[in-house]
Amino acid sequence: MMRAEEIDEMRLLALFKNVPDEHVDIMLRASFLQRFPAHVELVREGDPPDFLHVVVSGQVEVFSAYRDRETTVAVLEPGQSFIVAAVLLDRVYLKSARALSAARVLMIPAELVRRYFAEDAIFARSLAVELALAYRGVVRELKNQKLRSNLERLANWLIAHQAESGGASRITLPFDKKVLASRLGMAPEILSRSFAALLPYQVRVKGPEIEIGDLAALRTLAKPTSTIDDPTI
């Protein structure tokens, strides 16, 4: 069970915004705030959902595997929930998730999530927004994968990550290159060749550090578009 100060911290999550205090209290007092080291599996594809998970700190990788292949579906940041659809429908997970870095994760019992989804219109709206954002993310990712080459996907990811990092010309990868390759839908060796192909655009890579020497040239190659690359619309 959580300590009083942890419950007060969890009340501030966007998921609970404007939700009646008594409902939030019941959910939080039955929930767990767990700390996980990197690489620990949190949910497994094919298992029934016992909890709704909310990332409080750190990063969580959502992934799927088939035979000897594995792909990264998404990398979740603090404030994001997973996997809402499985919890609401009370059906097995279609994806797995693991801590990508050391992470704190709030685990809300699935039964209570379904109960207040049915009884509390404000909480139901919060979950509906989570589902809608997840759906729009899937559509953007589908377009990114089907409409762009490997090089274009990498170039657009670099532009987006640079903006998230404050616009500095030198940025650091937030996770290892194997995860980045999977996130972009390519094999690690293809990612290496794609980085090499960006040298004429003054993109230089040294370990996890990347220097973007000519952002305008990179944007000319990438041709970012808001309906794929802007998660705020």
C-alpha positions in Angstrom: 0.0 0.0 0.0 1.1 3.6 -0.6 2.1 6.1 2.0 0.0 9.2 2.6 2.5 11.5 0.8 2.6 9.1 -2.2 -1.3 9.1 -2.4 -1.1 13.0 -2.4 1.4 12.8 -5.2 -0.7 10.4 -7.3 -3.8 12.7 -6.9 -2.0 15.1 -9.2 -2.0 12.8 -12.2 -3.9 14.0 -15.2 -6.0 10.7 -15.1 -7.6 11.9 -11.9 -8.2 15.6 -12.8 -11.6 16.7 -11.6 -12.6 13.1 -10.6 -14.5 13.2 -7.2 -12.1 12.8 -4.3 -14.0 9.9 -2.8 -13.5 7.9 -6.0 -9.9 8.8 -6.3 -9.4 7.8 -2.7 -10.9 4.4 -3.1 -8.8 3.6 -6.2 -5.5 4.9 -4.8 -5.9 3.1 -1.4 -6.3 -0.1 -3.3 -3.4 0.7 -5.7 0.4 0.0 -5.6 3.2 2.4 -6.4 6.0 0.1 -7.5 9.7 0.9 -8.3 11.1 -1.3 -11.1 14.7 -1.5 -12.3 15.4 -1.3 -16.1 14.5 -4.3 -18.2 11.9 -5.7 -15.8 8.8 -7.0 -17.6 5.6 -5.4 -16.3 2.9 -7.0 -18.4 3.0 -9.9 -20.8 1.2 -10.3 -24.1 -1.6 -12.9 -23.7 -2.1 -12.4 -20.0 -5.3 -11.0 -18.5 -5.1 -7.5 -17.1 -5.0 -7.2 -13.3 -4.1 -3.5 -13.2 -4.1 -0.3 -15.2 -0.5 0.9 -15.2 0.4 4.6 -15.1 4.0 5.7 -15.7 5.0 8.0 -12.9 8.7 8.4 -13.6 11.1 6.8 -16.0 10.3 5.2 -19.4 8.4 2.1 -20.3 8.7 0.2 -23.6 5.6 -1.4 -25.1 6.6 -4.2 -27.4 5.4 -7.4 -29.1 7.2 -10.6 -30.2 6.5 -13.2 -32.8 8.7 -16.3 -33.1 12.2 -14.9 -33.1 11.3 -11.3 -33.9 10.4 -8.5 -31.6 9.3 -4.9 -32.3 8.9 -1.8 -30.1 5.4 -0.4 -30.4 5.9 2.7 -28.2 8.0 4.3 -25.6 5.9 5.7 -22.8 6.8 8.7 -20.7 5.6 9.9 -17.2 1.8 10.4 -17.1 1.0 7.9 -19.8 -1.1 4.8 -19.0 -1.0 1.3 -20.4 -2.7 -0.8 -21.6 -6.2 0.9 -21.3 -8.2 -1.1 -23.9 -7.3 -4.5 -22.4 -8.3 -3.3 -18.9 -11.7 -1.8 -20.0 -12.6 -4.7 -22.1 -11.3 -7.2 -19.6 -9.4 -9.0 -22.4 -5.9 -10.3 -22.7 -3.0 -7.9 -23.4 -2.1 -7.7 -27.1 1.3 -6.2 -26.2 3.9 -6.6 -23.5 5.6 -3.9 -21.5 8.9 -3.5 -19.7 10.8 -0.8 -17.8 13.2 0.8 -20.3 14.9 2.7 -17.5 14.4 2.6 -13.7 10.8 3.5 -13.3 8.0 4.1 -10.9 4.6 2.8 -12.0 1.2 3.2 -10.4 -0.8 0.0 -10.5 -4.6 0.6 -10.2 -6.7 -2.6 -9.8 -8.5 -3.3 -13.1 -11.8 -4.1 -11.4 -11.9 -0.6 -9.8 -11.0 1.0 -13.1 -13.9 -0.7 -14.8 -16.2 0.1 -11.9 -15.6 3.8 -12.0 -15.5 3.9 -15.8 -19.1 2.8 -15.6 -20.1 5.0 -12.6 -18.1 8.2 -13.0 -18.5 10.2 -16.2 -15.4 12.4 -15.4 -13.2 9.4 -14.9 -14.7 7.8 -18.0 -13.8 10.8 -20.0 -10.2 10.8 -18.8 -9.9 7.2 -20.0 -11.7 8.0 -23.2 -9.1 10.7 -23.8 -6.3 8.2 -23.1 -7.8 5.8 -25.7 -8.3 8.5 -28.3 -4.7 9.7 -27.9 -3.5 6.1 -28.2 -5.5 5.6 -31.3 -4.2 8.8 -32.9 -0.7 7.7 -32.1 -1.3 4.4 -33.8 -2.6 6.2 -36.9 0.5 8.5 -37.0 2.8 5.5 -36.6 1.1 3.6 -39.3 1.5 6.6 -41.7 5.1 7.0 -40.7 5.9 3.3 -41.4 4.0 3.1 -44.7 4.7 6.4 -46.3 8.4 7.0 -45.4 11.7 5.4 -46.1 14.0 4.2 -43.3 16.1 7.4 -43.8 13.1 9.7 -43.7 11.8 8.0 -40.5 15.2 8.5 -38.8 15.5 12.1 -39.9 12.1 13.0 -38.6 12.8 11.2 -35.3 16.0 13.2 -34.9 14.2 16.5 -35.6 11.5 15.7 -33.1 14.0 14.5 -30.4 16.1 17.6 -30.9 13.0 19.8 -30.3 12.2 17.8 -27.2 15.7 18.3 -26.0 15.5 22.1 -26.2 16.9 22.6 -29.7 20.5 22.0 -28.9 22.7 20.9 -31.8 24.1 18.0 -29.7 21.6 15.5 -28.3 21.8 12.3 -26.4 19.8 9.2 -27.3 17.2 8.5 -24.6 17.6 4.7 -25.0 20.0 2.4 -26.8 20.3 2.1 -30.6 18.7 -1.3 -30.6 15.5 0.1 -29.1 15.6 3.1 -31.5 15.9 0.8 -34.5 13.0 -1.3 -33.3 11.0 1.9 -32.6 11.6 3.0 -36.1 10.8 -0.3 -37.7 14.2 -1.4 -38.9 17.0 -3.8 -38.1 20.0 -2.4 -36.1 22.3 -2.8 -39.1 19.8 -0.8 -41.2 19.8 2.0 -38.5 23.6 2.1 -38.7 23.5 2.4 -42.5 20.9 5.1 -42.2 23.0 7.1 -39.8 25.9 6.8 -42.2 23.7 8.1 -45.0 23.0 11.2 -42.9 26.7 12.3 -43.0 26.1 14.5 -46.0 23.5 16.3 -43.9 26.1 17.0 -41.2 24.6 14.4 -38.7 27.5 12.8 -36.8 27.1 10.0 -34.3 29.5 9.0 -31.5 28.1 6.4 -29.2 24.8 7.8 -27.8 25.8 11.4 -28.7 24.5 12.9 -31.9 25.5 16.2 -33.5 23.1 17.9 -35.9 25.2 20.3 -37.8 22.7 21.5 -40.4 19.1 21.4 -39.2 17.7 23.0 -42.3 19.3 20.4 -44.5 17.9 17.6 -42.3 14.4 19.2 -42.5 14.7 19.3 -46.3 15.3 15.6 -46.3 12.7 14.7 -43.6 9.9 17.0 -44.8 8.1 16.8 -41.4 4.3 17.1 -41.5 2.0 17.9 -38.6 -0.4 15.1 -39.2 2.4 12.6 -38.6 4.9 14.3 -36.5 3.0 16.6 -34.1 1.4 14.7 -31.2 -0.5 17.8 -30.0 -2.9 17.9 -33.0 
